[in-house]
């Protein structure tokens, strides 16, 4: 049954990818936004989204909640359509993407230390790794493979071709440890690494996110404390239909008495700021607080 489901999903996605390629970046983005705002709520549980919103915004009213959910689905749709236009976004001939505090990239290079770039699933989050590489950083991007094994090779191809050539799949329980071995190899080589810290993980530690326990990835803390990595937050915001701002923020300071939990908590605090600054473009469908 699952095989049939995945194959049908594959056919639907390929169909829309072909349509988006034909329509161009602007029209396909608007069309995909429209489809996702209509059909997204029929696919994902609105109860889980509402629960998540109330954790972050306890006093949120129904009108505000509806606006955030609608904007989230619209952004979801635009991001989906943009996979067919990654080349345009990389070339940036129409100034789709603006980078704030670009000088901080140059300062990072002069530190001569390995860097872990981290963020969350905001706007078109794929563009973050793309533009880190474009600024001259050698980068390995850690990602979670899709459950759909028909679609996953296509997404890997697009990511390797247009975003970051060195893609490291996260190891999934029961499906081997190849990703872990690849990550350890990059750490030994002192490679720069990029990852998202806002998804629920099976490995990690429990720390607070908006005052509620959340199982959180502790790889960044381990890299900073044991291997001297700089923890560098980077954020992205959609400022128009197909326009973005990427912001290089101040890196996370590591104190002498820090341990994995305090560092991981500090990263979650940074994630909280990102969510509060841009709630309309975060993916609220994740089961983020499930322990």
N, C-alpha and C positions, 0 to 999 in steps of 0.2 A: 504493500500500500504506500509506504514511504517513497519507494522508488518511483511510482507513478506520480505522486505529488511533486517530487523534486523535478521530474522530467517536464511536467506541465508548467511549473514555475520557470524552468529554463526556457521553454518555448515562448512564454509570455514576455520574459525579460528581453530575449533576443528580438522579438517582434518590435517592442518599444525602442530598443537601442537602434534598430534600423530606421524607424520613424524619426527618432531624435536626430540621427545623423543627417537625414534628408532635410529636416526643417531648419537646422541651424541652431546656434546656442540660445538666442533670445527667445524665439518662439517655442522651442522645445522646453525651455525652463518654465515659461508661463503655463504651457499645457500640462506639464508634469505636476506643477504646483496645484493646478485645478483638480487633476485626477486624484492626487494624494489627499487633498482636503476632503474629498467626497468619500473615497474608498478606504483610506487609512483607518478611520474609526471602526470600520466593519471588520478589519483584519486583526487589529490589536485591541486588547482589553482596555476600555476607557476607565474601568475601575482602578487598575494599577496606575495609570497615568494620574488620575485624580488623587490617589493615595500619596504618590510621590510629591505632587504639587503641595499637598497639605503639610508634608513634612518640612518643606522649605518655606512655605508661606502659610502658616497656621490660620491666618485670618482672611485668606483669599475668598473673594465672593465669586459667585457662579459666572458673572459676566467676564471678570478678569481671567478666570480659569479657562473659559471658552476661547478667549482671544489668544492666550498662550498656546493652547492645544491646536487651534487652527493655524497659527503661525509656525508651530513646530512641524505639522504635517506638510505645510507649504514648503518649508525649508528642506524637509526630507525629500520631497518630490523634485525640487530644483537640483539638489545634490545628485539624485539618481540620474537625472537627464545629463548632468555635466560630465559623467564618465565618458560620454561620446564626444566631448569637446575639451578633453584635457590638454591636447596639443595647443588649442587656441589660448587656454588659460596659462599655459607655460610660456608661450611666446609673448603674451600680454601686450600685443600691438595696439589694442584699444584701451589700454590702461585699466583693465578689469581689476587689478590688484595693486594696492598701495601698502608699502611697508613703513610702519612707524618705528622710529629709533634705530634706523639702519646702522648707525655708527656702532651700536652694541655688538653687532656681528663681528666687526673688525676687532673690537676689544677682546671678544671671546677667543679669536684666533691667536692673539698675542699671548694669552695665558699658557698656551702649550700644555693643556690638560685635556683629558677625554671629557666629553660633554654628554649628558643625558638630557635631551630636549623632551619636555612633557607638556601635555595639554589634555583637553577633553573633546568629546564629539559635539563640536559646535560648527554652525554654518557648513561649509565644505571643508571638513577637517583634513581631507586628503591633500589639500594645497599646502599645508604646513611643511610636510616632509619635502614636497616638491620644491618649495622656495628655500628651504635650508640647503638642499643640494645645489640649487641654482646660485647660492651665495658662496659656493666653493668648499662646502664641508663634505668630507667623505662620511657617509651615513649608512647605518643599518637600521631598518625600521621593523619593529616588532608588531605583528598583527595577529588577529584571531581568524583562522580559516573559516569560510562559510560552511555551514552544515550541509548545504546542497553541493554534492560532489560533481554535479554537472556544471554549475555556475562558477565554482571556486577557481578552476583553471583560467577562466576568462578574466576574472577579477585580478588574479595574480599576474596575468599577462599585462593588463592595463597598468597595474601598479608598477611593475618592473620596467615597462617601456616608457612611462611618462612621469612617474612620481619618484621612485627610489629603486635602483636596480637591486640592491641587497635587501630582500624581504625575508624576515625570519618568522616562521609561523610559531605561534604560542603552542606549547605542548598541551594536549587535551587528555585528561585522565582516560586510560583505557585505549588510547590511540598512539602510544609510543612517546618517546622522549627526544625526538629528533630536534625539535625547536629548542629545548633546553641545552642540548649539546652544541647547537649552532651559536646560541647566545653566549655560552661559556667561552667558546672559541673567539668570538668578537671581543669579549671582555679582556681576555689574555692578550689580544692584539691591540688593546686600548683604542678600540674603534668608538666613534661617536654613535649614540643610539637614540632612537626616537620611539616613544610609546604614549598611549593614552592611559590615563590613570582612573578613568571614571566608570569602568565596567566592573561588575561583580566578578571575582576570581575564586577559583577553588583553592589555590595556594595563596598564602599571604597572612596578614594579621588583622585583627579587629580593632579599628579605631573609630572615632566619632566623625560623622559627616552630618552637619546641621544638627548636632547634639543627639544623634541616633547612631547606634552601632552599625558599622558597615564593614564587611570583609574587604580588605584593600590590598592591592599589590604592594609588596615591600621590596621589590627589586631596586627601585630608585634609592632607597635608604641604604641597602646593602652596597650598591655601587659607590655611593658617596662615602660611606664610613670605612669600607674595606679596600676600595680601589681608587679613591681620590677623584671620583667623577664630580664635575660641576653639575648641579641640578638647575636647569634653565627652563623656566616657564615661558611658553609662547602661546599667544591666543589669536583667534581669528573671529571676525564678525562680518556678516553679510550686510553691506550698507546700501544695497540696491538689489534689483532682481538678479543681476550677474556681476555685481561689484563687491569687493571685499577689502577689509583692512586687516593686516597682520601686524601684531604688536609684540615686540621683543621686550620682555619685562626684566626687572632686576633678578639676578639668580638668587636661589635660596641659600642663606648663610648656614654653615654647619658650625655648631659650638662644641667646645671641648668635652662637655658632659652629655652630649647627645647620644641616644641609642636609636635602634630601628623604629621604635614606637613614636618617639618624639619627632623624628624626621618625617615619618609617614604622616603623622598628624599635621605637621606644618604644610606638607603638600596638599592634604585635604582642605586645609584652610585656604590655600591659594585656589583650589578648585571651587570652593564655596564662593569666593570673590568673582570668579569667572561666571558662575551660574547666575549670581545676583545681578551681574552687569549685563547678562545676555540670556535671560530665561526663555525668550521666544525661539532661540535657535539651538537649544540643548535637546538631546534625545531623551525625553521623559519616559519612554517605553521600557527602558532597562529595569530589571528587578534589582535595583542598586542596593537596597537595604535588606535583602533576603540573606539571612545568616545560615 
